């Protein structure tokens, strides 16, 4: 087992686009690469992803 395999297995996290196993230490986390991050962004831009309900004022305050 390589060091990389051992580091990936415990977290159980996967790239949100291609599902490749990754760790939080990856530069583009939660994506495995810039390519996957850009592909995911393209889905938002082309409305393949949508928000399931209207945005409420309380939603905007959560990030602060």
Secondary structure as GFF3:
##gff-version 3
##sequence-region A 1 64
A	DSSP	alpha_helix	3	11	.	.	.	ID=ss1
A	DSSP	alpha_helix	34	45	.	.	.	ID=ss2
A	DSSP	alpha_helix	57	61	.	.	.	ID=ss3
###
